[in-house]
Amino acid sequence: MKRVKLAIPSRSLTLAVGLAIGCSGIGAMVPAPTTVPVRFTQTLDAAKAKAGDVVTAQTLQAVILPSGSSLVRGSLVIGHVVEVHPYVEDRTPYGKPSPSVLAIHFDRAVDKGVSIPLSVYIRAFADKAASDKASSPAYGFDDNVGTILLVGGDHYAPGSRVGLSPDQDTVLSIRKDGVYARLISNDYVHGDVALHCDETSTQQPVGIFSANACGYFGYSAIYLETNGRTDGGTFRLNSNHDTVKIYAGSTALLETL
């Protein structure tokens, strides 16, 4: 299977975002459960960002809606920064550093000039390194086909029609327009944080994520404090050791509430 990269000049993307923000057409709310796999188009730095800053991402694959219509691959998903704090080190004796926070809320998608309201939480997040690794095949010794290892551990060979879990169960359906799966219930635990992801009874678009992907995947100094599932869709990335950054190319699996 040939992998096609979506390349949009930054000036064209800026224009597209400007037009999207000002678009007048409004579509119906995307119903639950529907997943929307996206890739962030900009770098967000908690040391530089401000509350209210626009956040943009693009869909990794087509998202078929229950109405029969779809969001095409590359559709814009737009949100904003809700809260932001850089990491501040306290060098005084027994001083307590101030953790870094970057909270984001996505609220709409734009397709063919129509703004579609979204109410979503972030089911899974992968930093740029983890996203890049899951976006192309890995090759072993004397292996001309390769294996695509998705975020969370599921895998498939390019050209195959199904994908497997780490336990070799068939969990993915590979189609021309992307990767689909019935999502598996799972939990994300980090220290005192415990977040839950529900299963789905229907196949959902997952992009580069596994059927059981839940929580944060990437740089160990950052964790997902809230995924927005119980507080209106705003998700928060935190770090007690560094300033939170979301690099362009990072990905997320959004799920409607």
N, C-alpha and C positions, 0 to 999 in steps of 0.2 A: 504494500500500500504506500503510495507516494504521499509524503507529508507536504502540505502547502502552507507556507507562512503568509500571514496577512500583513502586508506592508502598506501603511498609509502615511504619507508625508505629514510631518508635524503641523505645517501650516494648514494643510487640508483638514486635519483632525480638529484644529482650533476653530476653523470656519464651521465645520460640521457641528461642533459643540455649541457654538454661538447660535446657529440656526435652530438646533434642537431646543435650546433654552427658550427661544422665542416662538416655537411652533404653536399653532393654534388648535390643531386637531387633537381631540382627546378620545382615547379608546377605553374599552371596558377594563376593569381591574382584572389582573391575571389571577385565576382561582387557585386554591390550595388543593392538593399538593402539586406544585410545579417547581422543578428545579431549573436554575439558570446559571450555567457555568460561565465565568467571565475571567478576562485578563485585564489587570489594571494598566492604563495607558500612560500614567504619569507617576513620578516618584513623589511620595509624601513623606516629609521629614518633620517629626514632632518639634524640632528646634526652629523650624521656619514657618510651618503652617499656622493658620489662624482659624478659629471657629467661623463657620460660614463659607469657607473655601469650597469651591466646586470639586467634586471627585468624579472621575469618569473611568469607565471600563467598557470592554467590548465582549460580546458573546463569543465563546469559543466554538460553538456549533449551532446549528438551527435548533430552535426551541418550538416544538409543536404545541399549540395551545388547544384546550378542549373544544374551542369553537371551530377548529379545523384550520384556522389561520396559523401563522408562525412568525417568530422573530428570526430573521435570516442571520447567518453567521456574520459577525462584525457589527451587529446592531449595538447602538450606544445604550449603556445603563448609567444613569446619572444619580449622584447623591451629593452629600456635603459633609464637611467636618463638623462634628457636634462639640467635641471637647478635645483639647490638646495641651500637653505639658511636656517639656523636655526633661531629661534626667539631670538632676542637680546634685552634685556630690557635696557632702558636708564634711569638711576636713577638721572640724573642731573635735576635741576628745569626746568619745562616745556619741558623736553626732550621728544623726539619722538622715541618710540621703533622701531626696524627694524623687519618687519613682516617675517614670515617663508613661504617659497615656496618649493614645490616639484613638478617638471614638468616631465612628463613621456611620452614616445612615443613608442607604439607597432608597429612593422613592419613585423612580420611574425609568422606563425604557423608551427608546424612540426608534420607530421602524417606519420607513417610507413617509416620513414627515408627521407621523401620528405619535403623540405622547401617550404612553400606556402606564397608568398608575401601578406601582408595585408596593406591596407590603411584604418584606422579606427579612429573614434572618440569615446569618452566615453559618451554614452547616459545616463547612470546612474551608480552611485557608492554607495556602502553600506559598512560602516565600519564593523569590525568583530562582534561587538555586534548585530547590525542590521541584519547581514548575518546569524549569529547563530540562531537568533530568527525566521527567515524566513525558516530555513532548517529543522525544526521538528514541529510536531503538538503541539498545545496548547490545554489543556483540561479544560473544565468547570466542574461545579458540576454535578455529576452523568453522565459524558460524557466519554464513553469508546472508542469512535472513534477519537475525536479531530478534530481540524481545523488547516490547514496550512495557516498562514497569510503571504502573500508575501510582499516583499519590495514595498511599494506604496499603499497597502490596499486591493488588490484582494485576494481572498481566495478560498479554496476548501477542501473538506473532503478526507482523504486518501481512495483510492479505487474508487473515483468518476471519471467520464470521462470528466466533465466540471468544470470550475471555474467561480466564480462570482465577479463582481466589488462591491465596497461599496454600490452602488445603486441597487444591485441584478440583474444587467444585465449579461448575459452569455458572457464572454470575453476570456475565456481560454479553450484550448483543452488539456486534460491530456492523454498522451499516455505512452506506456511502456518505450519509450526512452527519456521521458522528458515532459516539459510543453511548449506549443506553444500559440501564440496569434497574432492577427493582431494589430500592435502597434497603439496607439492612440496619436494624436497630443497633446503636452503639453508644458508648459513653466516652467523654474526654475528661480526664482527671489530671490536674496539675496543682499540687499542694492542696490548698483548701478549696480549690475550684473544681466543681463537678458539673458538666454540661451534658445534656442528653440529646440524641438524634433519633427520631422515630423511623420505623420502616415504612415503606410504601407498598401498596398492592398493585401498582401499575409501573411500567418501565418509565424511567425518567432520563433526560439527557445529563450526562456526567462529565463530558469533556475529557480531562486527564485525571479524574478522581475515581477511586475505587468505590464499589457498592457500599462499603462500610466506613468510608472516610468520614471522620467526625473530629472537629477541633482544629488545632494548629499544628502545622508541619513546617519545620525549618529551624532557624537560628535559635539555639537553646536559651538565650538570654531573654527571649520574648515569649509571652504566653497569651492565650485568649482568656480574658477575665470574664467577659459576657459575650454571648453570641447573638443577643437580640431576640431570642425565642420567647422570653417572658417579659421583656421590657420594650415592646413597641418596634423592634427591628434595629435598634442601635447596637452595634458590636464594638467592643473595646479591646484593643491590644495594649498590654502593659509590659513594662520591664523594670525590675528593681536594680539593674546593673548597667543599663545603656539607654540611649535615646531611641525610641521606636522609629523605624523607617519602613515604609512599604515601597520597595523599588518597582519601577515600571517593569512589567513582565511577571509580577506576582499574580497568583490566580486565587479564585474563590468559587465555591459551590454555594450559590444562594438558593434558598427554598422559601416559597411563599407561605405566609402565615394564614 
